Amino acid sequence: MNLKERVSELPQVLIGLVSLSVAIVAGSLIGASAVGQFTRANDLVQVTGSARRAITSDYIVWQFRVESQNPSLQAAYKQVTAYTQKIRLYLQSQGIPENEIVFSALENVALQESINGRDTGQILAYRLTQRVKISSKEVDKIAALVNRSNDLINEGIPIISDPPQYLYADLAKLRVEMVAEAVRDAQNRAQSIAQATNSRVGKVRSVNTGVFQITSRFSTDVSDYGIYDTSSKEKDITAVVSVSFGLN
């Protein structure tokens, strides 16, 4: 190739190099923009916040029952009815209002004879059960009554008692307040993290509320499904939230 032909090809080479350079720069700018957008979209901090309060149960439920078993249905009914009448009188003497007492319908179970695992169709006895439920805001009064339940046994009434249930009536309202406290705690933690990275906490991006742990006072029990202890009057309630904040 002579000198003239080489000179004529030079502009074409320059044009190609310039085009390649422009493409590289443009690609770099697009890539940088994409990286910048990706970084901003993921510029988050996720923290866990918690709130804990001590509460005292303000509602109590006590349930117990009496049973009578007899080959005669009439005899079983007569006996359990006598038990029920004595229970009514006893509760009245203890100052328990009638609207706090519920006597359920009698439960009747026929106990059948079984030979070698097969029922013969012969009824051996009838078991009648009367259940009683007391629900009250007077927690201490009913708790004391539970402790004196042996008085009924001494009167010949063989009651079968369940442990009293200690509850908190305004739990729904308290849960809302606890979540708000836990979110504020999460925000304080996020601000501490942001200061360490020379950032500022932005808007809340997401909030996930965990389960509530309602345990006896000073208990360390936790459960993935939450706990609601009803065995103790004095309790602790703990709320946990997971919050994502934007960072500026």
LOKE-450636 format. One record per atom (N, C-alpha, C, O): x, y, z. Coordinates in pm, whole numbers, plus 50000, padded with zeros to 5 digits. Layout:
<recs>
XYZ;...
</recs>
This chain:
<recs>
500884988250000;500005000050000;500915012350000;501885013150075;500565022649909;501395034449901;501005044550006;500025042650077;501755054950016;501575065150118;500235072050104;499615075450205;499775074249985;498515081149962;497355073250017;496445078950079;497375060049996;496275051650043;496245051350195;495175051450256;497455051050258;497525050850406;496955063650463;496255063350564;497245074850401;496745087850448;495225088250439;494565093850526;494665082250332;493205082650314;492485074150419;491335077050452;493135063850471;492495055250571;492575061050712;491845056650801;493445070750734;493665076150869;492405082350929;492125079551045;491635090550857;490405096150917;489435085350962;488795086651066;489325074550884;488405064050921;488825057451053;487975054151136;490115055551072;490615049651197;490325058751314;489915054251421;490555071851293;490305081651400;488845081751439;488495082251557;487985081351336;486535081251362;486155069051446;485355070151538;486735057451412;486445045151487;486885046151630;486165042051721;488105051751651;488615053251787;487765062651868;487475060151986;487345073651806;486495083351876;485165076951914;484675078952025;484575069351822;483295062751850;483425052951965;482555052252052;484535045351966;484765035752073;484915042752208;484395038252310;485635053952206;485835061452330;484515066752383;484255065952503;483685072052295;482365077252336;481515066052395;480825068052496;481555054452332;480775043052381;481225038952520;480405035952607;482565038752541;483095034752672;482675044652780;482265040752888;482795057652749;482425068052846;480945067352877;480545068052994;480125065952774;478675065252795;478305053152879;477465053852969;478955041852849;478685029752927;479085031553071;478405026853162;480195038553092;480655040953229;479675049653304;479375047153421;479165060153237;478195069053301;476915061653337;476365063553445;476445053353245;475225045653271;475445036253387;474595034953475;476615029353386;476925020153496;477015027353628;476505022453729;477665039153628;477785046753753;476435051153802;476165050853922;475555055353710;474205059453749;473435047853810;472725049453909;473585036053748;472885024253799;473395020553937;472605017054025;474725021253956;475295018054086;474805027954190;474485024154303;474755040854150;474275051054244;472835048554284;472495049754401;471975045154188;470585042154217;470485029754306;469685029554400;471265019754279;471235007454359;471635010354503;471025005354597;472695018754519;473165021954653;472115029554731;471875026654848;471475039254667;470445047054736;469235038354770;468635040054876;468885029354682;467735020854708;467975011554824;467035007354891;469245008154848;469564998854955;470205005755075;470774999155162;470115018855080;470705026555189;469755026355308;469125036455340;469665014855372;468725012755482;469465007855606;470585002755597;468825009555719;469305003455842;468104996655908;467055002755926;468264984255943;467194976556006;467584973656150;468644967956177;466734977556242;467024975956384;465824969656455;464704969956406;466104964056571;465064958256655;464854967256776;465814971256843;463594970356803;463264978356920;462374970357014;461654961356970;462434973557140;461614966257237;461094975657344;461634986557365;460044971357410;459454978857521;458974968757624;458474958057589;459124972257750;458764963157857;458044970857968;458474981758006;456964965158018;456224971458127;455824961058230;455604949258199;455734965658353;455204957258460;453714960358473;453314971958479;452894949958478;451444951858491;450914943058604;451514932958641;449794947358658;449114939758763;447744935458711;446984943858663;447444922858720;446174917758669;444994924858736;444984926958857;444024928458654;442854935458707;441564927558683;440464932858698;441714914858647;440544906458622;440914891958655;442034887558628;439964884758713;440244870958753;439084861958712;437914865958718;439414849958671;438414839858636;438744827058713;439854821858707;437754822258786;437934809758862;436844799958820;435654803358821;437244787858783;436294777558742;436494765058827;437614761058857;435384759058865;435424746358937;434174738458902;433274743558835;434124726058946;432984717658913;432714707859026;433584705059110;431494702659026;431124691659116;430524680659030;429894683358928;430724668259073;430234656758998;429494647259090;429754646359209;428574640159030;427864629659102;427734617659009;427294618858895;428124606059059;428054593758980;427234583559056;427504580459173;426204578158987;425284569159054;424644559958950;424414564058836;424344547558988;423654538658892;422294544058851;421794540858743;421704552158936;420414558058906;420594572458859;421234580458927;420034575858744;420134589358692;419444599158787;419944610158811;418294594958841;417554603658932;418374606459059;418374617659110;419054596259108;419854598059230;421054607259203;421394615659286;421684605559087;422814614259051;422344628659037;423034637859080;421184630558977;420644644058958;420324650459093;420614662159115;419724642859182;419354648059314;420604652359391;420594662759457;421664644359383;422874647559457;423584659859401;423994668559478;423734660759269;424444672059211;423624684859228;424194695759239;422304683659229;421454695359254;421634700459396;421654712559420;421774691359490;422014695259630;423374702159643;423504712159714;424374696959574;425694703359574;425584717759521;426134727059579;424864719259410;424744732359346;424064742359437;424474753959444;423024737959506;422304746959596;423214751659710;423194763459747;424004742759764;424934746559871;426004756259820;426424765359891;426434754059697;427424763059638;426844777059622;427514786959651;425614777959575;424954790959560;424904798359693;425234810159701;424484791359796;424374797559928;425734801959980;425864812560040;426734793659957;428074796960005;428604809459935;429154818360000;428454810259804;428954821759729;428204834559769;428794845259776;426904833259794;426134844859842;426654849559977;426764861660001;426984840160065;427494843760197;428864850460190;429264857660282;429574848260080;430894854360061;430804867659986;431824873759954;429564871959958;429374884859893;429704885059745;430064895559692;429584873759678;429834873159534;428544876459460;427564869159475;428514887159380;427294890859307;426854879859210;427684872759153;425554878559193;425034867959105;425474869858960;425664860158887;425644882558918;426034884958778;427484881258749;427924881658634;428234877558853;429614873058833;429724857858835;430804852458817;428604851158856;428594836458867;427814830558751;426714835058719;428394820558688;427704813358580;427694798558614;428734792258632;426474793058621;426304778558636;425964773058498;424914776258442;426834764858446;426604759458312;425524748758316;425104744458423;425074744658198;424084733958189;424714720858239;425914718558221;423904712558302;424404699758352;424914691058237;424304690258130;426044684758261;426594675258164;426284661158212;426524657658328;425754653058123;425334639558159;426084629358072;425994629757949;426804620458137;427534609958066;427104596458119;427154593858239;426664587858026;426274574158064;427514565158053;428124564157946;427874558858162;429054550058165;428604535858134;427884529658212;429034530858019;428594517857972;429574506758010;430774508958026;429014495158025;429824483358056;430624479357932;430114479657820;431874475657954;432734471457844;433424458457882;434004457257990;433344448657793;433994435757813;434924433257694;434504432957578;436214431557727;437224429457623;437214440557519;437394438057399;437004452757567;437044464257478;435784466557399;435754475457314;434734458657425;433484460257351;432364463957447;432204457957553;431584474257406;430454478257489;429344467757481;429014462657374;428794464857596;427714454857601;426344461357585;425344454357568;426304474657591;425014481457585;424394483257722;423324489257735;425044477957824;424544479057961;425134491658026;426344493558026;424274500158080;424724512358148;424974509058295;424094504458367;426224511858336;426594508958474;426254520558567;425844518358681;426444532858518;426184544458604;426034556958517;426324557058398;425554567358583;425434580458518;426314590458595;426324590758718;427054598458517;427874608658580;427354622458537;427344625758418;426924630258634;426444643658609;427474653658661;428004652158771;427744663858580;428744673958616;428134687858609;427494691558511;428334695358716;427924709358720;429184718158725;429974717258819;429354726658623;430494735558619;430084749558664;428984754358634;430984755958737;430734769358789;431894778358748;433064774558757;431544790358703;432564799958661;432314813458727;431204818858721;433344818858790;433254831958854;434224841358783;435414838358772;433724852658735;434544862658666;434364875958739;433234880458760;435454882258777;435334894158860;436544903458844;437644899158810;436284916258869;437354926158874;437984926859014;439044932859032;437334920859110;437854920759247;438834909159261;438514898659317;440024911459210;441024900759200;441384895159336;441364882959356;441704903759429;442144899159561;441044891559634;441304881659703;439834896259619;438704889959687;438494875559638;438314866359717;438504873859506;438294860459450;439494851559476;439334839559501;440684857159471;441884849259501;441834843859644;442214832459670;441354852159735;441214847659874;440144836759884;440274827359962;439084838159805;438024828159804;438554814659754;438194804159806;439404815259653;440004802859601;440794795859712;440734783659726;441524803659788;442334797859896;441464791960007;441924783360083;440204796460016;439294791060118;438344780560061;437364776860126;438634775859942;437704766459878;437564753359954;436614745859933;438514750660044;438374738660128;437164739460219;436704729260271;436644751560239;435434752960319;434284744760260;433494738760332;434214744760127;433154737060060;433364722060080;432414714560101;434614717860072;434904703660092;434524699460234;434004688560257;434794708460330;434424705560469;432914704360488;432444697960582;432174710660397;430704709760403;430184697860323;428974696460304;431094689460276;430664677460205;430444679560056;429784671559991;431014690360003;430864693059859;432214690459792;433124698659805;432354679459721;433654675759663;433954683459535;433884677959425;434304696259550;434574704259431;435924700359371;436854696259440;435984701759241;437234699759166;437594713259105;436914717959014;438654719459155;438974733359120;440094734259018;441064726859022;439924743758923;440994747558831;441774759158893;441214766458976;443024760958857;443764772758905;443094785458855;442594785658743;443054795958934;442474808558886;443294814458773;444514812658767;442624821558685;443294828158573;443354843158601;442324849658619;444564848458603;444764862758626;444954869558491;445884866358417;444074879058459;444054885358328;444224900458340;444184906158449;444404906858223;444494921458216;443454926258117;443524922957999;442484934058165;441304937258085;441614946157964;441054943957857;442504955957979;442784965557870;444014961457790;444814969957751;444174948757766;445364943757698;445454949057555;446554952157508;444334950057484;444354954857345;444894969057336;445714972157250;444444977757425;444924991557428;446404992057466;447174999757409;446784983857562;448174983757607;449104979257495;450214984457482;448674969657415;449514964757306;449834975857207;450964976857160;448844984257177;449084995457084;450135004857142;451045009157071;450015008057270;450985016857335;452375010657336;453375017557316;452434997557359;453724990757366;454424990657231;455644992257224;453664988857123;454264989056989;454865002656961;455965003656906;454145013456998;454645026956976;455955029157054;456885035257002;456005024357177;457235025457256;458385017657193;459525022357190;458085005857142;459124997657081;459665004156953;460865003356926;458785010656876;459235017556754;460135029356791;461145031756725;459775036656897;460635047656941;462015042556986;463035048856961;462005031057052;463275025057093;464105021256971;465325023256969;463455015856869;464155012356745;464725024756678;465835024456625;463985035756681;464465048056619;465705053356692;466645058056629;465695052556824;466875056856901;468095048456866;469205053656854;467895035556849;469015026856813;469515029956671;470715029756645;468575032756583;468955036056445;469765049056441;470715050156364;469395058756524;470135071356527;471555069156577;472485075756530;471735060156673;473085057156722;473925051056611;475105054356597;473325042156532;474045036056421;474375046456314;475475046656259;473395055156286;473595065356183;474725074856221;475535078556135;474805078956347;475865087956391;477245081756370;478205088656336;477325068756392;478615061956376;479055061356230;480235059456201;478105063056138;478415062355994;478245075855926;478195076755803;478155086556008;477985100155955;476765101155863;476805107555758;475685094855905;474445095155829;473325100755917;473505103056036;472185102855855;471005107255928;469865097455903;469705092355792;469075094956007;467945085855994;466825092655916;466425103855947;466335085655815;465245090955734;463905085155774;463655082355891;463055083255675;461695078455700;461675063455730;462585056055694;460615059355797;460405045155822;460015038455691;459095042955623;460695027755656;460395020455533;459465008555559;458595005355478;459675001955674;458814990455705;458864987755854;459854990755922;457774982155905;457684978356046;457074964356055;456014961855999;457754955556125;457234942056148;457094940056299;458064940856374;455874937456341;455614935656483;455764921056521;455174912256458;456564918456624;456734904856672;455624900956769;454684908556790;455734889156826;454734884456922;454984890957058;456084895557087;453944891357139;454054896757273;454374885457372;453854874357361;455214888757466;455544879357574;454964885057703;455444895157755;453934878457755;453334882557882;453664871557982;453074860757979;454594874558070;455144864358159;454974868658304;454624880058333;455224859358393;455254862858535;456414872358560;457384872458485;456314880258665;457294890658692;458724885058696;459004875158764;459614891758623;461034888658617;461334875258547;462454870258556;460354869558479;460604857058407;461424859858282;461324870658223;462224850158242;463004851258119;462454842058009;463114840057907;461274836658029;460684827657930;460314835357803;459814846557809;460554829157688;460144834657559;459644823257472;459974811657493;458834826857374;458314816857281;458134823357145;457764835057135;458394815657039;458184820656903;456724823956878;456424832256792;455834817756952;454404820056932;453824829857034;452634832757033;454684834957122;454214844157225;453754836557349;453424824657342;453744843557460;453344837657588;452274846457651;452354858757645;451284840157711;450314847657792;450134839957922;449304830857932;450924843658021;450844837058151;449604841758225;449364853758237;448814832358274;447614835658352;447704830358495;446734831158571;448854825158531;448994819058663;449404828958771;449294825958890;449884840658732;450384850258830;449674863658817;449304867958707;449504870058929;448844883258931;449784894058878;449354902558800;451044893858918;452024903758874;452744898458750;453274887358750;452744906558643;453294901958516;454214912458455;454224924058495;454974908058357;455734916858268;455244914558127;455024903158086;455074925458051;454704924157911;455804930357826;456254941557853;456234923157725;457324927557638;456864927557493;456294917757444;457124938657424;456804939757282;458104941557204;459014948557249;458204935257088;459394936157003;458964939356861;458014933556809;459664948856798;459384952356659;460694952856581;461764955556637;460604950156453;461734951656361;461394962956264;460394962256192;462234973356261;461934985256182;463074988156086;464244987456124;462734991455962;463724995755863;463585010755841;462495015655815;464705017955852;464735032255829;465605035355708;466595028555683;465235045755634;466105050655530;467215058955590;467035064755697;468335059655525;469475067655570;469755078655469;469775076355348;469975090555520;470295101855432;471765105555447;472235114955382;
</recs>
